[in-house]
């Protein structure tokens, strides 16, 4: 499994609706945060090694009603504090 982070810009007034739809419809979703700034939501997804990142984002995330734009970050390593 590998992690990707997707910043999601929503249409005006749609952030909570988009968040609810993402939680209900995308099983790969691990965490979802509302954020301030240019994007409204920050989502963390875990994809299988053979899953196409671009296809996943364009077909599963960008097609949610209320999504206006996305920005994807691919994670290389996780560093855990301790």
MODELLER restraints for C-alpha pairs under 7 A, 6 or more apart:
rsr = mdl.restraints
at = mdl.atoms
rsr.add(forms.Gaussian(group=physical.xy_distance, feature=features.Distance(at['CA:1:A'], at['CA:46:A']), mean=5.92, stdev=0.5))
rsr.add(forms.Gaussian(group=physical.xy_distance, feature=features.Distance(at['CA:1:A'], at['CA:47:A']), mean=5.44, stdev=0.5))
rsr.add(forms.Gaussian(group=physical.xy_distance, feature=features.Distance(at['CA:1:A'], at['CA:48:A']), mean=4.59, stdev=0.5))
rsr.add(forms.Gaussian(group=physical.xy_distance, feature=features.Distance(at['CA:1:A'], at['CA:49:A']), mean=5.69, stdev=0.5))
rsr.add(forms.Gaussian(group=physical.xy_distance, feature=features.Distance(at['CA:2:A'], at['CA:46:A']), mean=5.37, stdev=0.5))
rsr.add(forms.Gaussian(group=physical.xy_distance, feature=features.Distance(at['CA:2:A'], at['CA:47:A']), mean=5.38, stdev=0.5))
rsr.add(forms.Gaussian(group=physical.xy_distance, feature=features.Distance(at['CA:2:A'], at['CA:48:A']), mean=6.39, stdev=0.5))
rsr.add(forms.Gaussian(group=physical.xy_distance, feature=features.Distance(at['CA:2:A'], at['CA:49:A']), mean=6.60, stdev=0.5))
rsr.add(forms.Gaussian(group=physical.xy_distance, feature=features.Distance(at['CA:3:A'], at['CA:44:A']), mean=6.73, stdev=0.5))
rsr.add(forms.Gaussian(group=physical.xy_distance, feature=features.Distance(at['CA:3:A'], at['CA:45:A']), mean=5.63, stdev=0.5))
rsr.add(forms.Gaussian(group=physical.xy_distance, feature=features.Distance(at['CA:3:A'], at['CA:46:A']), mean=4.55, stdev=0.5))
rsr.add(forms.Gaussian(group=physical.xy_distance, feature=features.Distance(at['CA:3:A'], at['CA:47:A']), mean=6.35, stdev=0.5))
rsr.add(forms.Gaussian(group=physical.xy_distance, feature=features.Distance(at['CA:3:A'], at['CA:74:A']), mean=6.71, stdev=0.5))
rsr.add(forms.Gaussian(group=physical.xy_distance, feature=features.Distance(at['CA:3:A'], at['CA:75:A']), mean=5.64, stdev=0.5))
rsr.add(forms.Gaussian(group=physical.xy_distance, feature=features.Distance(at['CA:4:A'], at['CA:44:A']), mean=5.85, stdev=0.5))
rsr.add(forms.Gaussian(group=physical.xy_distance, feature=features.Distance(at['CA:4:A'], at['CA:45:A']), mean=5.38, stdev=0.5))
rsr.add(forms.Gaussian(group=physical.xy_distance, feature=features.Distance(at['CA:4:A'], at['CA:46:A']), mean=6.46, stdev=0.5))
rsr.add(forms.Gaussian(group=physical.xy_distance, feature=features.Distance(at['CA:4:A'], at['CA:73:A']), mean=5.78, stdev=0.5))
rsr.add(forms.Gaussian(group=physical.xy_distance, feature=features.Distance(at['CA:4:A'], at['CA:74:A']), mean=4.60, stdev=0.5))
rsr.add(forms.Gaussian(group=physical.xy_distance, feature=features.Distance(at['CA:4:A'], at['CA:75:A']), mean=5.61, stdev=0.5))
rsr.add(forms.Gaussian(group=physical.xy_distance, feature=features.Distance(at['CA:5:A'], at['CA:42:A']), mean=6.90, stdev=0.5))
rsr.add(forms.Gaussian(group=physical.xy_distance, feature=features.Distance(at['CA:5:A'], at['CA:43:A']), mean=5.56, stdev=0.5))
rsr.add(forms.Gaussian(group=physical.xy_distance, feature=features.Distance(at['CA:5:A'], at['CA:44:A']), mean=4.57, stdev=0.5))
rsr.add(forms.Gaussian(group=physical.xy_distance, feature=features.Distance(at['CA:5:A'], at['CA:45:A']), mean=6.31, stdev=0.5))
rsr.add(forms.Gaussian(group=physical.xy_distance, feature=features.Distance(at['CA:5:A'], at['CA:72:A']), mean=5.83, stdev=0.5))
rsr.add(forms.Gaussian(group=physical.xy_distance, feature=features.Distance(at['CA:5:A'], at['CA:73:A']), mean=5.06, stdev=0.5))
rsr.add(forms.Gaussian(group=physical.xy_distance, feature=features.Distance(at['CA:5:A'], at['CA:74:A']), mean=6.37, stdev=0.5))
rsr.add(forms.Gaussian(group=physical.xy_distance, feature=features.Distance(at['CA:6:A'], at['CA:42:A']), mean=5.83, stdev=0.5))
rsr.add(forms.Gaussian(group=physical.xy_distance, feature=features.Distance(at['CA:6:A'], at['CA:43:A']), mean=5.16, stdev=0.5))
rsr.add(forms.Gaussian(group=physical.xy_distance, feature=features.Distance(at['CA:6:A'], at['CA:44:A']), mean=6.52, stdev=0.5))
rsr.add(forms.Gaussian(group=physical.xy_distance, feature=features.Distance(at['CA:6:A'], at['CA:70:A']), mean=6.46, stdev=0.5))
rsr.add(forms.Gaussian(group=physical.xy_distance, feature=features.Distance(at['CA:6:A'], at['CA:71:A']), mean=5.59, stdev=0.5))
rsr.add(forms.Gaussian(group=physical.xy_distance, feature=features.Distance(at['CA:6:A'], at['CA:72:A']), mean=4.43, stdev=0.5))
rsr.add(forms.Gaussian(group=physical.xy_distance, feature=features.Distance(at['CA:6:A'], at['CA:73:A']), mean=6.20, stdev=0.5))
rsr.add(forms.Gaussian(group=physical.xy_distance, feature=features.Distance(at['CA:7:A'], at['CA:39:A']), mean=5.98, stdev=0.5))
rsr.add(forms.Gaussian(group=physical.xy_distance, feature=features.Distance(at['CA:7:A'], at['CA:41:A']), mean=5.74, stdev=0.5))
rsr.add(forms.Gaussian(group=physical.xy_distance, feature=features.Distance(at['CA:7:A'], at['CA:42:A']), mean=4.57, stdev=0.5))
rsr.add(forms.Gaussian(group=physical.xy_distance, feature=features.Distance(at['CA:7:A'], at['CA:43:A']), mean=6.35, stdev=0.5))
rsr.add(forms.Gaussian(group=physical.xy_distance, feature=features.Distance(at['CA:7:A'], at['CA:70:A']), mean=5.48, stdev=0.5))
rsr.add(forms.Gaussian(group=physical.xy_distance, feature=features.Distance(at['CA:7:A'], at['CA:71:A']), mean=5.02, stdev=0.5))
rsr.add(forms.Gaussian(group=physical.xy_distance, feature=features.Distance(at['CA:7:A'], at['CA:72:A']), mean=6.34, stdev=0.5))
rsr.add(forms.Gaussian(group=physical.xy_distance, feature=features.Distance(at['CA:8:A'], at['CA:39:A']), mean=5.50, stdev=0.5))
rsr.add(forms.Gaussian(group=physical.xy_distance, feature=features.Distance(at['CA:8:A'], at['CA:40:A']), mean=5.90, stdev=0.5))
rsr.add(forms.Gaussian(group=physical.xy_distance, feature=features.Distance(at['CA:8:A'], at['CA:41:A']), mean=5.02, stdev=0.5))
rsr.add(forms.Gaussian(group=physical.xy_distance, feature=features.Distance(at['CA:8:A'], at['CA:42:A']), mean=6.25, stdev=0.5))
rsr.add(forms.Gaussian(group=physical.xy_distance, feature=features.Distance(at['CA:8:A'], at['CA:67:A']), mean=6.85, stdev=0.5))
rsr.add(forms.Gaussian(group=physical.xy_distance, feature=features.Distance(at['CA:8:A'], at['CA:69:A']), mean=5.98, stdev=0.5))
rsr.add(forms.Gaussian(group=physical.xy_distance, feature=features.Distance(at['CA:8:A'], at['CA:70:A']), mean=4.59, stdev=0.5))
rsr.add(forms.Gaussian(group=physical.xy_distance, feature=features.Distance(at['CA:8:A'], at['CA:71:A']), mean=6.67, stdev=0.5))
rsr.add(forms.Gaussian(group=physical.xy_distance, feature=features.Distance(at['CA:9:A'], at['CA:39:A']), mean=4.47, stdev=0.5))
rsr.add(forms.Gaussian(group=physical.xy_distance, feature=features.Distance(at['CA:9:A'], at['CA:40:A']), mean=5.19, stdev=0.5))
rsr.add(forms.Gaussian(group=physical.xy_distance, feature=features.Distance(at['CA:9:A'], at['CA:41:A']), mean=6.75, stdev=0.5))
rsr.add(forms.Gaussian(group=physical.xy_distance, feature=features.Distance(at['CA:9:A'], at['CA:67:A']), mean=6.16, stdev=0.5))
rsr.add(forms.Gaussian(group=physical.xy_distance, feature=features.Distance(at['CA:9:A'], at['CA:68:A']), mean=5.46, stdev=0.5))
rsr.add(forms.Gaussian(group=physical.xy_distance, feature=features.Distance(at['CA:9:A'], at['CA:69:A']), mean=4.95, stdev=0.5))
rsr.add(forms.Gaussian(group=physical.xy_distance, feature=features.Distance(at['CA:9:A'], at['CA:70:A']), mean=6.00, stdev=0.5))
rsr.add(forms.Gaussian(group=physical.xy_distance, feature=features.Distance(at['CA:10:A'], at['CA:40:A']), mean=6.30, stdev=0.5))
rsr.add(forms.Gaussian(group=physical.xy_distance, feature=features.Distance(at['CA:10:A'], at['CA:66:A']), mean=5.58, stdev=0.5))
rsr.add(forms.Gaussian(group=physical.xy_distance, feature=features.Distance(at['CA:10:A'], at['CA:67:A']), mean=4.51, stdev=0.5))
rsr.add(forms.Gaussian(group=physical.xy_distance, feature=features.Distance(at['CA:10:A'], at['CA:68:A']), mean=4.95, stdev=0.5))
rsr.add(forms.Gaussian(group=physical.xy_distance, feature=features.Distance(at['CA:10:A'], at['CA:69:A']), mean=6.88, stdev=0.5))
rsr.add(forms.Gaussian(group=physical.xy_distance, feature=features.Distance(at['CA:11:A'], at['CA:66:A']), mean=5.27, stdev=0.5))
rsr.add(forms.Gaussian(group=physical.xy_distance, feature=features.Distance(at['CA:11:A'], at['CA:67:A']), mean=6.04, stdev=0.5))
rsr.add(forms.Gaussian(group=physical.xy_distance, feature=features.Distance(at['CA:11:A'], at['CA:68:A']), mean=5.47, stdev=0.5))
rsr.add(forms.Gaussian(group=physical.xy_distance, feature=features.Distance(at['CA:14:A'], at['CA:66:A']), mean=5.61, stdev=0.5))
rsr.add(forms.Gaussian(group=physical.xy_distance, feature=features.Distance(at['CA:15:A'], at['CA:40:A']), mean=6.42, stdev=0.5))
rsr.add(forms.Gaussian(group=physical.xy_distance, feature=features.Distance(at['CA:18:A'], at['CA:64:A']), mean=6.78, stdev=0.5))
rsr.add(forms.Gaussian(group=physical.xy_distance, feature=features.Distance(at['CA:18:A'], at['CA:65:A']), mean=6.82, stdev=0.5))
rsr.add(forms.Gaussian(group=physical.xy_distance, feature=features.Distance(at['CA:18:A'], at['CA:66:A']), mean=6.01, stdev=0.5))
rsr.add(forms.Gaussian(group=physical.xy_distance, feature=features.Distance(at['CA:18:A'], at['CA:67:A']), mean=6.88, stdev=0.5))
rsr.add(forms.Gaussian(group=physical.xy_distance, feature=features.Distance(at['CA:23:A'], at['CA:29:A']), mean=6.87, stdev=0.5))
rsr.add(forms.Gaussian(group=physical.xy_distance, feature=features.Distance(at['CA:28:A'], at['CA:45:A']), mean=5.26, stdev=0.5))
rsr.add(forms.Gaussian(group=physical.xy_distance, feature=features.Distance(at['CA:28:A'], at['CA:46:A']), mean=5.42, stdev=0.5))
rsr.add(forms.Gaussian(group=physical.xy_distance, feature=features.Distance(at['CA:28:A'], at['CA:47:A']), mean=6.42, stdev=0.5))
rsr.add(forms.Gaussian(group=physical.xy_distance, feature=features.Distance(at['CA:29:A'], at['CA:44:A']), mean=6.05, stdev=0.5))
rsr.add(forms.Gaussian(group=physical.xy_distance, feature=features.Distance(at['CA:29:A'], at['CA:45:A']), mean=4.49, stdev=0.5))
rsr.add(forms.Gaussian(group=physical.xy_distance, feature=features.Distance(at['CA:29:A'], at['CA:46:A']), mean=6.69, stdev=0.5))
rsr.add(forms.Gaussian(group=physical.xy_distance, feature=features.Distance(at['CA:30:A'], at['CA:44:A']), mean=5.47, stdev=0.5))
rsr.add(forms.Gaussian(group=physical.xy_distance, feature=features.Distance(at['CA:30:A'], at['CA:45:A']), mean=5.32, stdev=0.5))
rsr.add(forms.Gaussian(group=physical.xy_distance, feature=features.Distance(at['CA:30:A'], at['CA:46:A']), mean=6.68, stdev=0.5))
rsr.add(forms.Gaussian(group=physical.xy_distance, feature=features.Distance(at['CA:31:A'], at['CA:43:A']), mean=5.76, stdev=0.5))
rsr.add(forms.Gaussian(group=physical.xy_distance, feature=features.Distance(at['CA:31:A'], at['CA:44:A']), mean=5.13, stdev=0.5))
rsr.add(forms.Gaussian(group=physical.xy_distance, feature=features.Distance(at['CA:32:A'], at['CA:41:A']), mean=6.88, stdev=0.5))
rsr.add(forms.Gaussian(group=physical.xy_distance, feature=features.Distance(at['CA:32:A'], at['CA:42:A']), mean=5.71, stdev=0.5))
rsr.add(forms.Gaussian(group=physical.xy_distance, feature=features.Distance(at['CA:32:A'], at['CA:43:A']), mean=4.43, stdev=0.5))
rsr.add(forms.Gaussian(group=physical.xy_distance, feature=features.Distance(at['CA:32:A'], at['CA:44:A']), mean=6.39, stdev=0.5))
rsr.add(forms.Gaussian(group=physical.xy_distance, feature=features.Distance(at['CA:33:A'], at['CA:41:A']), mean=5.52, stdev=0.5))
rsr.add(forms.Gaussian(group=physical.xy_distance, feature=features.Distance(at['CA:33:A'], at['CA:42:A']), mean=5.13, stdev=0.5))
rsr.add(forms.Gaussian(group=physical.xy_distance, feature=features.Distance(at['CA:33:A'], at['CA:43:A']), mean=6.44, stdev=0.5))
rsr.add(forms.Gaussian(group=physical.xy_distance, feature=features.Distance(at['CA:34:A'], at['CA:40:A']), mean=5.74, stdev=0.5))
rsr.add(forms.Gaussian(group=physical.xy_distance, feature=features.Distance(at['CA:34:A'], at['CA:41:A']), mean=4.49, stdev=0.5))
rsr.add(forms.Gaussian(group=physical.xy_distance, feature=features.Distance(at['CA:34:A'], at['CA:42:A']), mean=6.39, stdev=0.5))
rsr.add(forms.Gaussian(group=physical.xy_distance, feature=features.Distance(at['CA:35:A'], at['CA:41:A']), mean=5.41, stdev=0.5))
rsr.add(forms.Gaussian(group=physical.xy_distance, feature=features.Distance(at['CA:35:A'], at['CA:42:A']), mean=6.70, stdev=0.5))
rsr.add(forms.Gaussian(group=physical.xy_distance, feature=features.Distance(at['CA:62:A'], at['CA:70:A']), mean=6.94, stdev=0.5))
